[in-house]
Amino acid sequence: MIWIISIALSLGFKIYGLKHSEQLSINYEIVILLVFAPSLIVTMIIILKKLLKN
């Protein structure tokens, strides 16, 4: 069920973006930070926990 909703939302946003491309100004640096920052933070926390255990 979650996959269907996710795919429908992504297709909806893609179609909207294709029709109204002049209104969407995306700063790619912010997108990269939003995608990779949480995983980097989690990785750093896991490494710190392992280092502090030893």
C-alpha positions in Angstrom: 0.0 0.0 0.0 2.8 2.4 0.9 4.6 1.6 -2.4 1.5 2.5 -4.4 1.0 5.8 -2.6 4.7 6.6 -3.0 4.8 5.9 -6.7 1.5 7.8 -7.3 2.9 10.9 -5.5 6.2 10.8 -7.3 4.4 10.5 -10.7 2.1 13.3 -9.7 5.0 15.6 -8.8 6.9 14.6 -12.0 3.9 15.5 -14.2 3.3 18.7 -12.3 7.0 19.6 -12.7 6.9 18.9 -16.4 3.9 21.1 -16.9 5.0 24.0 -14.6 8.8 23.9 -15.0 9.2 27.7 -14.9 7.8 27.9 -11.3 10.1 25.3 -9.9 13.6 26.5 -9.0 15.5 23.8 -7.3 18.8 24.5 -5.6 20.7 21.2 -6.2 23.1 21.8 -3.3 20.1 21.8 -0.9 18.6 18.7 -2.5 22.0 16.9 -2.1 22.2 18.0 1.6 18.6 16.8 2.3 19.3 13.4 0.7 22.7 12.6 2.1 22.9 14.6 5.4 20.7 12.2 7.4 22.6 9.1 6.3 25.9 10.8 7.1 24.7 11.8 10.6 23.5 8.2 11.3 26.8 6.8 10.1 28.7 9.2 12.3 26.6 8.2 15.3 27.1 4.5 14.7 30.9 4.9 14.3 31.1 7.0 17.5 29.1 4.4 19.4 31.4 1.6 18.2 34.5 3.7 19.1 33.2 4.6 22.5 32.4 0.9 23.3 36.0 -0.2 22.8 
